[in-house]
Amino acid sequence: MTSTGQSAPEPTAITRIATRYARAGHEHEYEELVREMFSLMREKPGFLGADLIPPEEPGDPYHVVVRYRDDAGFAAWDASPERVGIMDRMHAVALGEPVHRRLTGLEAWFEPAVVPASMNPPKHRMGLVTWIGIWPTATLVIWLLSTVPVWPGGRALLAPVPFLLRTAIITLCITVAMTYLVMPRLLTPLFKGWLVAGARKAAAKARR
């Protein structure tokens, strides 16, 4: 797998995955053009990184994972003459047009390691990383909102709030913290190598 750019995703980063087949016998030329494209992308504002994931088996598609800080970065790249030029050159070594997919929500917690589906990190590893994030986050949020008094001798902030509304507020705070801080800033960079290693191990077993 070829990578370029920053390794740690930003919490608001946009990830786009392009799936495309190389023409038989032109795989090397296609890979070289993708690497050249990465160099061009690096010059555009907001570029965070990119990965080229080769086929699992001969004849399977390539996956190109690109990350920009926001939609404006992708818009600038899509409208650039550099993209038009490199895409025209790719027609000679690739079949058809790329199919794009955008990662959003919880799926983006584990980007960019996770295409194709058979290369996903094992569920028990993703589950463990998620639990490692949720446990301390939930403990801290519940303690702050339901236990710590607003002022000395006072009640906790959510003490007078009805139970269902209280749990709604607590889970909302946990979700926001996990999505924008804990997973992208802390756990994904920390456990990225372990998750990717598990994905490669699972893919190797599947090919046997």
Residue, then its C-alpha position, 0 to 999 in steps of 0.5 A: m500500500t502506497s501512502t502520502g501525506q499526514s498519517a493522523p486524520e483531523p476530526t473534520a477531515i473528508t475522506r473519499i475513496a475511488t474504486r477503479y480497475a486497471r487494464a490488464g498488463h498496465e497495472h504498473e503504469y496505473e500505479e505510477l500515475v496514481r502516485e503522480m496524482f498524489s504529488l499534484m494533490r499535495e500542492k492543493p490547500g487542505f490536502l491531508g494525505a492519500d493511500l493507494i490500496p492495490p488489488e487483493e487478487p489479480g483482476d480486482p480493483y484498486h482503491v484510492v483513499v484521499r483525505y482533505r481538510d474539508d469539502a473546499g479542498f476536494a472542490a478545488w482539486d476536482a476543478s483543477p486543470e491538473r486533475v483533468g490532465i491526469m485523469d485523461r492520461m489514466h484512460a489509457v491504463a484504466l477501465g471506465e471511470p472511478v466510482h467514488r464513495r465518501l466516508t462519514g460518521l462512525e465509518a470515518w473513525f477507522e479511516p483510512a485503513v479499511v477498504p476493501a471490505s475484506m481488509n477491514p480490521p477484525k470486529h473484535r479489534m474495532g470493538l476493543v478500540t471503541w470500548i477503550g474510548i467509550w469507557p473513560t469518556a462516558t465515565l468522565v461525562i457522567w461524573l461531570l454532569s451527574t455527580v459534580p455539584v455546580w457550586p459548593g453545596g449545590r446539586a449536580l448540573l443534571a440532577p433535576v433533569p428527568f431521567l430520559l432527557r438526562t440520558a439523552i444529554i449524556t449520550l449526546c455529549i459522549t457521541v460528540a466527544m468520541t466523533y470529534l476528539v477521542m477517536p480521530r485525535l487520540l485512538t485512531p492514530l494510536f491504534k492505527g498500526w494494530l488495526v491495519a495489521g489485523a486487517r492484513k492478517a484477516a485478508a491473508k487468511a481469507r486468501r488461503 
